[in-house]
Amino acid sequence: MANTPYPQSYYAASANPVPPRPALQGEVETDICVIGAGYTGLSSALFLLENGFKVTIVEAAKVGFGASGRNGGQIVNSYSRDIDIIERTVGPREAQLLGEMAFEGGRIIRERVAKYNIQCDLKDGGVFAALTPKQMGHLESQKRLWERYGHTQLELMDQKRIREVVACDSYLGGMLDMSGGHIHPLNLALGEAAAVESLGGVIYEQTPAVRIERGANPVVHTPQGKVRAKYIIVAGNAYLGNLVPELASKSMPCGTQVITTEPLSDELARTLLPQDYCVEDCNYLLDYYRLTGDKRLIFGGGVVYGARDPANIEAIIRPKMLKAFPQLKDVKIDFAWTGNFLLTLSRLPQVGRIGDNIYYSQGCSGHGVTYTHLAGKVLAEALRGQAERFDAFAGLPHYPFPGGQMLRVPFSAMGAWYYSLRDRLGF
Ligand SMILES: Cc1cc2nc3c(=O)[nH]c(=O)nc-3n(C[C@H](O)[C@H](O)[C@H](O)COP(=O)(O)OP(=O)(O)OC[C@H]3O[C@@H](n4cnc5c(N)ncnc54)[C@H](O)[C@@H]3O)c2cc1C
């Protein structure tokens, strides 16, 4: 049977120890079968177990193998598209609910870390950095927008103030969110998996769901077994493939790449990011970076539509890092990897139910660390019969990508090129 290891990343190299988790052999019965052990699957499982359900997770590779174990580690609140878009798309009641939930994911992460004593280098403070006056204006209106939904902890920063928190001369200003922050993403996922098991949940690794038998009593088929369940949660996101064909047409896997430097001296690390906040810029194709627990710089950026793996990641990302921090020109890159997130046309998450008993959440389009934790809670609420917040997400409309399966990649790349040109020209 296939044994898929973690990709070679800084996170895999610094992961906390984990117990062996064998593949499923034979038949098991459960209340809820979760497909995928990323944050969406693990968060759903935890909320369900805390509410007395029996939960079984099948994971094609390993806990956190997907985006959850490879991401930039940035706790970024709200959604990949903002609430003003949501306000224009759905009714006022749904917009109110979604707006109120926009910062809940970050709180859930902190509650989980505290409750289950998860060692994942959690730090508070995230910066949105503006490169153009237009981006600064957008941050100002975003702050006003978020404040309307009760999120009042944000600080706008002028050029002098942002220079105090990040040693990059390109920024005109920014916004600081102290309820943002950063984590070691794989260790967060591994800690959540341990919490799932401490509550009696079962996780089978190296166990892909290869077919879902639908009906009143659905069955998830795996290469050497099956899971009979009352409900199924599909949480495979960009790695799901065509297991649920209805979901594939309205979303597109995309790759993004990350590099990690060798450990920096304390002094150099302090010069770059004195308060140890994480940073993302406001470009359409954004750069994002932060320090790790052992003072390396993790830097990510760019998007490969259609999720083809680039041959030389360092050659793509290192120039972006040196543009932000020329002072790192002699610093060695120890790790470089790629990972896939799932893009929707609206860049809002795709949430819903197929038939009576198959639930899904996916497609948070780049900003998913907080949303996926919220999604787990919202899915669990729906399974307990409280579907108001689930319905608010499920009501977000989704459309197929222009060009269909054949042309969606070149069409989206052209769109992104256009938006990044506007960023460069300051429009
Ligand atoms: C490189 C990178 C950097 C990012 N940086 C950030 C960031 O800094 N901040 C932020 O907010 N977001 C970031 N994101 C996005 C964020 O990581 C994701 O939105 C989030 O982790 C998605 O979680 P998930 O559980 O839905 O999916 P995943 O973590 O991808 O998990 C899906 C899991 O399902 C499994 N699976 C798939 N199909 C099957 C099947 N048939 N049977 C069984 N298992 C299956 C996969 O193996 C995988 O483990 C980044 C993403 C990437 C790729």
The ligand as an SDF file (V2000), in Angstrom:
LIG
                    3D

 53 58  0  0  0  0  0  0  0  0999 V2000
    1.9480   27.1940    1.0900 C   0  0  0  0  0  0  0  0  0  0  0  0
    0.6730   27.6950    1.7110 C   0  0  0  0  0  0  0  0  0  0  0  0
    0.7310   28.7990    2.5520 C   0  0  0  0  0  0  0  0  0  0  0  0
   -0.4360   29.2550    3.1750 C   0  0  0  0  0  0  0  0  0  0  0  0
   -0.3360   30.2250    4.1050 N   0  0  0  0  0  0  0  0  0  0  0  0
   -1.4310   30.5820    4.8150 C   0  0  0  0  0  0  0  0  0  0  0  0
   -1.3080   31.4790    5.8950 C   0  0  0  0  0  0  0  0  0  0  0  0
   -0.2150   31.9190    6.2560 O   0  0  0  0  0  0  0  0  0  0  0  0
   -2.4440   31.8600    6.5370 N   0  0  0  0  0  0  0  0  0  0  0  0
   -3.6740   31.3700    6.1900 C   0  0  0  0  0  0  0  0  0  0  0  0
   -4.6870   31.7540    6.7860 O   0  0  0  0  0  0  0  0  0  0  0  0
   -3.7980   30.4440    5.2210 N   0  0  0  0  0  0  0  0  0  0  0  0
   -2.7100   30.0190    4.5460 C   0  0  0  0  0  0  0  0  0  0  0  0
   -2.8160   29.0550    3.5940 N   0  0  0  0  0  0  0  0  0  0  0  0
   -4.1260   28.4010    3.4040 C   0  0  0  0  0  0  0  0  0  0  0  0
   -4.4280   27.3890    4.5190 C   0  0  0  0  0  0  0  0  0  0  0  0
   -3.2880   26.6570    4.8380 O   0  0  0  0  0  0  0  0  0  0  0  0
   -5.5480   26.4590    4.0730 C   0  0  0  0  0  0  0  0  0  0  0  0
   -6.6710   27.2500    3.7150 O   0  0  0  0  0  0  0  0  0  0  0  0
   -6.0030   25.4740    5.1350 C   0  0  0  0  0  0  0  0  0  0  0  0
   -4.9170   24.8440    5.7700 O   0  0  0  0  0  0  0  0  0  0  0  0
   -6.9070   24.4310    4.5050 C   0  0  0  0  0  0  0  0  0  0  0  0
   -7.1720   23.4300    5.4580 O   0  0  0  0  0  0  0  0  0  0  0  0
   -8.0380   22.1660    5.0590 P   0  0  0  0  0  0  0  0  0  0  0  0
   -8.1370   21.2900    6.2340 O   0  0  0  0  0  0  0  0  0  0  0  0
   -9.3340   22.6210    4.4590 O   0  0  0  0  0  0  0  0  0  0  0  0
   -7.2380   21.4830    3.8670 O   0  0  0  0  0  0  0  0  0  0  0  0
   -5.8230   20.7130    3.9130 P   0  0  0  0  0  0  0  0  0  0  0  0
   -4.9980   21.1760    5.0310 O   0  0  0  0  0  0  0  0  0  0  0  0
   -5.2540   20.7480    2.5540 O   0  0  0  0  0  0  0  0  0  0  0  0
   -6.2270   19.2320    4.3060 O   0  0  0  0  0  0  0  0  0  0  0  0
   -6.8880   18.3650    3.4260 C   0  0  0  0  0  0  0  0  0  0  0  0
   -6.4960   16.9540    3.8340 C   0  0  0  0  0  0  0  0  0  0  0  0
   -7.3890   16.0420    3.1960 O   0  0  0  0  0  0  0  0  0  0  0  0
   -6.6370   14.9330    2.7830 C   0  0  0  0  0  0  0  0  0  0  0  0
   -7.4020   14.2910    1.6890 N   0  0  0  0  0  0  0  0  0  0  0  0
   -7.6850   14.7950    0.4700 C   0  0  0  0  0  0  0  0  0  0  0  0
   -8.4180   13.9160   -0.2370 N   0  0  0  0  0  0  0  0  0  0  0  0
   -8.6130   12.8430    0.5610 C   0  0  0  0  0  0  0  0  0  0  0  0
   -9.2830   11.6010    0.3980 C   0  0  0  0  0  0  0  0  0  0  0  0
   -9.8930   11.2600   -0.7670 N   0  0  0  0  0  0  0  0  0  0  0  0
   -9.2850   10.7110    1.4320 N   0  0  0  0  0  0  0  0  0  0  0  0
   -8.6890   11.0360    2.6040 C   0  0  0  0  0  0  0  0  0  0  0  0
   -8.0100   12.1920    2.8070 N   0  0  0  0  0  0  0  0  0  0  0  0
   -7.9820   13.0710    1.7910 C   0  0  0  0  0  0  0  0  0  0  0  0
   -5.3040   15.5020    2.3420 C   0  0  0  0  0  0  0  0  0  0  0  0
   -4.2790   14.5250    2.3370 O   0  0  0  0  0  0  0  0  0  0  0  0
   -5.0830   16.5870    3.3820 C   0  0  0  0  0  0  0  0  0  0  0  0
   -4.3540   16.1230    4.4960 O   0  0  0  0  0  0  0  0  0  0  0  0
   -1.6850   28.6120    2.9120 C   0  0  0  0  0  0  0  0  0  0  0  0
   -1.7410   27.5310    2.0450 C   0  0  0  0  0  0  0  0  0  0  0  0
   -0.5770   27.0640    1.4490 C   0  0  0  0  0  0  0  0  0  0  0  0
   -0.6460   25.8780    0.5340 C   0  0  0  0  0  0  0  0  0  0  0  0
  1  2  1  0
  2  3  1  0
  2 52  2  0
  3  4  2  0
  4  5  1  0
  4 50  1  0
  5  6  2  0
  6  7  1  0
  6 13  1  0
  7  8  2  0
  7  9  1  0
  9 10  1  0
 10 11  2  0
 10 12  1  0
 12 13  2  0
 13 14  1  0
 14 15  1  0
 14 50  1  0
 15 16  1  0
 16 17  1  0
 16 18  1  0
 18 19  1  0
 18 20  1  0
 20 21  1  0
 20 22  1  0
 22 23  1  0
 23 24  1  0
 24 25  2  0
 24 26  1  0
 24 27  1  0
 27 28  1  0
 28 29  2  0
 28 30  1  0
 28 31  1  0
 31 32  1  0
 32 33  1  0
 33 34  1  0
 33 48  1  0
 34 35  1  0
 35 36  1  0
 35 46  1  0
 36 37  1  0
 36 45  1  0
 37 38  2  0
 38 39  1  0
 39 40  1  0
 39 45  2  0
 40 41  1  0
 40 42  2  0
 42 43  1  0
 43 44  2  0
 44 45  1  0
 46 47  1  0
 46 48  1  0
 48 49  1  0
 50 51  2  0
 51 52  1  0
 52 53  1  0
M  END
$$$$
